């Protein structure tokens, strides 16, 4: 029997499509449009972020930047400010740059060829295929995190999906199972199944439309697949943030465009054990009076854990110009509306609470 006649292959897509039409998600805001810009935005925001967190950001973003041209023309700070709190800020920078490329090279239109879409910053093979499916009805396989889990279980693919050899097997299965018709419902069904039924922990196998076709379910290996990433202890780092205050304002410093929180506004950083007053004198020529430190903020990144020690300091003298490049003074309220990372937002909330207590 050839793979194409294998019931586990032939019946997979029809079962999934039928299930999606009856039980899948149909009321998400980006499902109500075929505008490739809106579809693209949703796919980028949904990378490594839960649907419930994405919805308000998606709606605000489209209201502020309704077209590719509007996004391309916007200042980077405005784009990052609307993204603030959503995390993984390279997505916002890539989104902005891709919009500028589309205006310059594609007449402000979203390209319809896979290679052209993948050439845009921040768009990989799976994301490109999803955009082309949902916006244009084109045929292409997807393989995001949820889909990797579904296919690893359904097809019995062992090994950590982050390894290139295992990823290649999963891509082969994604292509093999791809139907010739019903692409939108099938693609959405894969996403819905992984998000709502084929969960990482406690999958609801009795509700799964492809339960009888699933290798992991048949062999009692659902808990084993996909093979988890080999555990590795993440390093612990510490940093001190200088909360410089004067006349009811705080100072923010623009970070380099690359790296953690690239392009965002942040409190200046120094070594966790450094003398904050000495650093201010050396770096800015400022005289400061240190205040009581704020509670440590623990923040997790993909590759390490970071403890942030916020050190408030009242500025007594400030020799730099009022408008120094890369620095700005804002009220706590206005700083909260700037393009800032989540920990800075937390520190601002602590400052506001301390001010209310007097």
PLY file of the C-alpha trace (Angstrom):
ply
format ascii 1.0
element vertex 358
property float x
property float y
property float z
element edge 357
property int vertex1
property int vertex2
end_header
0.00 0.00 0.00
1.47 3.37 -0.97
1.54 6.32 1.39
-1.08 8.11 -0.68
-3.55 5.23 -0.16
-2.80 4.96 3.52
-6.06 5.77 5.37
-4.04 7.61 8.00
-3.03 10.01 5.23
-6.11 10.00 3.03
-8.58 10.51 5.89
-6.61 13.05 7.89
-7.49 16.26 6.03
-11.21 15.46 5.46
-11.68 14.66 9.16
-9.87 17.81 10.22
-11.78 20.05 7.78
-15.15 18.68 8.90
-14.20 19.19 12.55
-12.99 22.73 11.99
-16.23 23.76 10.31
-18.27 22.53 13.29
-15.95 22.99 16.27
-13.10 25.28 15.22
-12.64 28.96 15.92
-14.53 31.30 13.61
-14.93 34.57 15.49
-11.34 35.82 15.83
-11.01 39.34 14.37
-8.42 38.39 11.74
-10.70 35.62 10.46
-13.16 38.20 9.19
-10.84 39.57 6.51
-8.86 38.51 3.46
-6.70 41.63 3.61
-3.14 40.23 3.44
-1.84 43.09 5.60
-4.27 42.26 8.42
-3.59 38.53 8.06
0.17 39.15 8.11
-0.12 41.31 11.21
-2.09 38.62 13.04
0.36 35.88 12.12
3.33 37.90 13.37
1.59 38.87 16.61
0.54 35.27 17.24
4.12 34.04 17.14
4.91 32.96 20.72
1.92 34.91 22.06
-1.52 33.71 23.20
-4.62 34.68 21.21
-6.25 36.47 24.16
-3.19 38.69 24.60
-2.96 39.46 20.88
-6.54 40.61 20.19
-6.40 44.08 21.84
-2.95 44.78 20.36
-4.13 43.70 16.92
-7.16 45.97 17.05
-5.22 49.01 18.30
-2.45 48.44 15.75
-4.85 48.30 12.79
-6.69 51.37 14.02
-3.43 53.34 14.19
-1.83 51.84 11.06
-4.68 50.68 8.77
-2.53 50.00 5.69
0.94 48.86 4.72
1.70 52.41 3.57
0.60 53.88 6.91
2.82 51.46 8.80
5.78 52.11 6.49
5.49 55.88 6.97
5.22 55.73 10.76
8.18 56.57 13.03
9.76 53.47 14.54
9.07 54.79 18.05
5.33 54.92 17.31
5.36 51.32 16.10
7.29 50.12 19.14
5.05 52.10 21.50
1.98 50.25 20.21
3.85 46.97 20.54
5.02 47.73 24.08
4.06 44.90 26.42
3.58 42.30 23.69
7.20 41.16 23.88
9.68 39.82 21.32
10.21 43.32 19.93
12.22 42.18 16.93
8.81 41.23 15.49
7.73 44.88 15.53
11.00 46.09 14.00
10.78 43.45 11.26
7.13 44.31 10.62
8.01 47.98 10.17
10.95 47.24 7.90
8.94 44.76 5.81
6.24 47.39 5.27
8.87 49.83 4.03
10.25 47.19 1.65
6.77 46.48 0.28
6.22 50.18 -0.38
9.61 50.51 -2.06
9.63 47.26 -4.04
6.03 46.03 -4.36
4.02 49.22 -4.77
2.67 48.97 -1.24
1.06 45.60 -1.96
1.66 42.30 -0.24
3.46 39.86 -2.59
1.70 36.63 -3.55
4.67 34.38 -4.29
6.15 32.29 -1.47
9.77 33.23 -2.17
8.93 36.94 -2.24
7.04 36.70 1.04
9.86 34.75 2.72
12.32 37.42 1.56
10.61 39.94 3.84
12.11 40.44 7.32
10.60 38.29 10.05
8.65 35.93 7.80
9.67 32.28 7.68
8.35 29.38 5.63
5.41 28.50 7.89
4.26 32.09 8.43
4.54 32.85 4.71
2.43 29.80 3.83
-0.23 30.71 6.40
-0.54 34.26 5.04
-0.85 33.02 1.46
-3.45 30.42 2.46
-5.67 32.78 4.44
-5.30 35.88 2.26
-5.13 34.37 -1.22
-6.28 30.74 -0.89
-2.89 29.46 -2.07
-1.70 25.96 -1.29
1.11 25.60 1.23
2.01 23.64 4.35
2.43 25.26 7.75
4.48 24.07 10.71
4.21 26.36 13.71
4.68 25.19 17.30
1.16 23.84 17.74
1.21 22.09 14.39
4.54 20.43 15.20
2.91 18.92 18.27
-0.14 17.72 16.31
1.93 16.12 13.55
4.52 14.62 15.90
1.72 12.80 17.70
-0.47 11.99 14.72
2.41 10.64 12.64
4.57 9.26 15.47
7.59 11.46 14.78
10.02 11.16 17.70
12.84 13.55 18.51
13.00 17.20 19.54
11.35 19.28 16.76
14.02 21.96 17.16
16.58 19.61 15.64
16.97 20.00 11.90
16.54 16.30 11.09
13.32 16.07 13.10
12.02 19.32 11.62
12.67 17.91 8.14
10.55 14.84 8.98
7.72 17.03 10.23
7.85 19.21 7.12
7.64 16.08 4.98
4.54 14.97 6.90
3.02 18.46 6.64
3.42 18.33 2.86
2.15 14.73 2.65
-1.07 15.48 4.56
-1.83 18.72 2.69
-5.15 18.48 0.80
-5.76 19.86 -2.67
-8.92 21.72 -1.64
-10.34 23.24 1.53
-6.99 24.83 2.36
-8.29 27.59 4.62
-10.40 25.28 6.78
-7.62 22.69 6.89
-4.93 25.18 7.88
-7.14 26.81 10.48
-8.11 23.36 11.71
-4.49 22.43 12.34
-4.02 25.62 14.32
-7.25 25.15 16.26
-6.57 21.50 17.03
-3.17 22.28 18.48
-4.43 25.27 20.45
-7.61 23.79 21.91
-7.53 19.95 21.83
-4.03 18.56 21.24
-2.61 20.51 24.16
0.91 20.05 25.44
-0.40 18.75 28.76
-3.65 16.83 29.21
-4.68 16.64 25.54
-8.39 15.97 25.06
-7.95 12.96 22.82
-11.60 11.87 23.04
-12.57 15.12 21.30
-9.94 14.82 18.58
-11.23 14.32 15.02
-8.12 12.35 14.03
-7.90 10.21 17.18
-8.30 6.94 15.27
-5.50 7.97 12.90
-3.09 9.13 15.60
0.01 6.99 16.14
0.72 8.44 19.58
-2.83 7.71 20.78
-2.77 4.16 19.44
0.58 3.41 21.04
-0.03 5.22 24.33
2.76 7.72 23.60
0.81 10.97 23.76
2.73 12.16 26.82
6.06 11.37 25.15
5.50 13.20 21.87
6.72 15.56 20.74
10.03 14.85 22.44
10.72 17.76 24.79
13.72 20.00 24.40
16.71 18.68 26.35
16.73 20.52 29.65
19.50 22.99 30.18
19.87 25.22 33.21
19.48 28.85 32.16
22.10 31.30 33.44
21.06 33.90 35.99
22.09 37.50 35.38
21.68 40.71 37.37
21.54 44.34 36.30
20.89 47.67 37.96
18.54 50.22 36.40
19.10 53.87 37.28
15.80 55.65 37.89
16.88 59.27 37.52
14.20 61.72 38.68
13.91 65.50 38.62
10.97 67.91 38.70
8.44 65.09 38.58
10.03 63.48 35.53
12.12 60.37 34.90
14.86 59.89 32.35
14.67 57.23 29.64
17.50 56.21 27.35
17.08 54.75 23.86
18.59 51.28 23.54
20.61 50.15 20.49
18.46 48.92 17.60
19.72 45.33 17.97
19.76 43.07 20.99
17.37 42.78 23.93
14.65 45.46 23.84
16.28 46.87 20.71
15.10 50.37 19.84
12.99 50.73 22.98
13.25 53.39 25.65
14.56 52.12 28.96
16.11 53.23 32.24
19.92 53.36 31.99
21.63 50.16 33.07
24.82 49.45 34.94
26.41 46.55 36.81
24.29 45.24 39.65
27.01 46.00 42.23
28.09 49.36 40.80
27.92 52.59 42.79
24.93 54.26 41.13
25.96 57.78 42.19
29.45 57.30 40.78
28.06 55.94 37.52
25.79 58.98 37.13
28.73 61.31 37.76
30.97 59.52 35.26
28.35 58.92 32.57
26.36 62.16 32.69
28.38 64.49 34.90
25.34 64.50 37.19
25.13 64.80 40.95
22.43 62.59 42.43
21.00 61.63 45.78
20.18 57.92 45.99
16.78 56.94 47.33
15.47 53.66 48.73
15.81 50.88 46.15
12.65 49.42 44.68
11.91 45.67 44.91
13.89 43.45 42.56
12.07 42.52 39.33
12.61 39.00 38.00
12.31 38.83 34.20
12.69 35.75 32.02
14.15 35.56 28.53
14.49 32.56 26.26
18.17 32.06 27.06
18.57 33.45 30.59
16.87 34.83 33.70
17.41 38.46 34.62
17.08 40.11 38.04
16.59 43.86 37.71
17.55 46.07 40.65
15.76 49.44 40.25
17.72 52.23 41.98
15.89 55.60 42.19
18.08 58.68 42.33
17.06 62.32 42.75
19.06 64.54 40.38
20.68 67.54 42.08
22.63 68.82 39.08
22.47 67.92 35.40
25.05 69.59 33.11
23.83 68.06 29.82
21.57 69.91 27.41
17.82 69.74 27.95
17.40 67.77 24.71
20.31 65.34 24.62
20.21 62.82 21.71
19.12 59.39 22.89
17.81 60.69 26.22
14.43 62.09 27.19
12.73 63.29 30.36
9.05 62.42 30.77
6.43 62.37 33.47
5.68 58.92 34.83
2.36 58.94 32.97
3.91 59.98 29.64
6.75 57.50 30.08
4.16 54.74 30.39
2.89 55.61 26.91
6.34 55.46 25.32
7.91 52.45 23.58
9.13 50.71 26.73
9.70 47.06 27.71
7.49 45.33 30.28
9.93 45.59 33.23
10.17 49.36 32.77
6.39 49.55 32.81
6.46 47.64 36.11
9.00 50.04 37.60
6.90 53.03 36.55
3.90 51.45 38.29
6.00 51.09 41.47
7.06 54.74 41.24
3.46 55.86 40.80
2.37 53.78 43.80
5.19 55.19 45.92
4.22 58.75 44.91
0.60 58.15 45.91
1.71 56.95 49.33
3.68 60.15 49.70
0 1
1 2
2 3
3 4
4 5
5 6
6 7
7 8
8 9
9 10
10 11
11 12
12 13
13 14
14 15
15 16
16 17
17 18
18 19
19 20
20 21
21 22
22 23
23 24
24 25
25 26
26 27
27 28
28 29
29 30
30 31
31 32
32 33
33 34
34 35
35 36
36 37
37 38
38 39
39 40
40 41
41 42
42 43
43 44
44 45
45 46
46 47
47 48
48 49
49 50
50 51
51 52
52 53
53 54
54 55
55 56
56 57
57 58
58 59
59 60
60 61
61 62
62 63
63 64
64 65
65 66
66 67
67 68
68 69
69 70
70 71
71 72
72 73
73 74
74 75
75 76
76 77
77 78
78 79
79 80
80 81
81 82
82 83
83 84
84 85
85 86
86 87
87 88
88 89
89 90
90 91
91 92
92 93
93 94
94 95
95 96
96 97
97 98
98 99
99 100
100 101
101 102
102 103
103 104
104 105
105 106
106 107
107 108
108 109
109 110
110 111
111 112
112 113
113 114
114 115
115 116
116 117
117 118
118 119
119 120
120 121
121 122
122 123
123 124
124 125
125 126
126 127
127 128
128 129
129 130
130 131
131 132
132 133
133 134
134 135
135 136
136 137
137 138
138 139
139 140
140 141
141 142
142 143
143 144
144 145
145 146
146 147
147 148
148 149
149 150
150 151
151 152
152 153
153 154
154 155
155 156
156 157
157 158
158 159
159 160
160 161
161 162
162 163
163 164
164 165
165 166
166 167
167 168
168 169
169 170
170 171
171 172
172 173
173 174
174 175
175 176
176 177
177 178
178 179
179 180
180 181
181 182
182 183
183 184
184 185
185 186
186 187
187 188
188 189
189 190
190 191
191 192
192 193
193 194
194 195
195 196
196 197
197 198
198 199
199 200
200 201
201 202
202 203
203 204
204 205
205 206
206 207
207 208
208 209
209 210
210 211
211 212
212 213
213 214
214 215
215 216
216 217
217 218
218 219
219 220
220 221
221 222
222 223
223 224
224 225
225 226
226 227
227 228
228 229
229 230
230 231
231 232
232 233
233 234
234 235
235 236
236 237
237 238
238 239
239 240
240 241
241 242
242 243
243 244
244 245
245 246
246 247
247 248
248 249
249 250
250 251
251 252
252 253
253 254
254 255
255 256
256 257
257 258
258 259
259 260
260 261
261 262
262 263
263 264
264 265
265 266
266 267
267 268
268 269
269 270
270 271
271 272
272 273
273 274
274 275
275 276
276 277
277 278
278 279
279 280
280 281
281 282
282 283
283 284
284 285
285 286
286 287
287 288
288 289
289 290
290 291
291 292
292 293
293 294
294 295
295 296
296 297
297 298
298 299
299 300
300 301
301 302
302 303
303 304
304 305
305 306
306 307
307 308
308 309
309 310
310 311
311 312
312 313
313 314
314 315
315 316
316 317
317 318
318 319
319 320
320 321
321 322
322 323
323 324
324 325
325 326
326 327
327 328
328 329
329 330
330 331
331 332
332 333
333 334
334 335
335 336
336 337
337 338
338 339
339 340
340 341
341 342
342 343
343 344
344 345
345 346
346 347
347 348
348 349
349 350
350 351
351 352
352 353
353 354
354 355
355 356
356 357
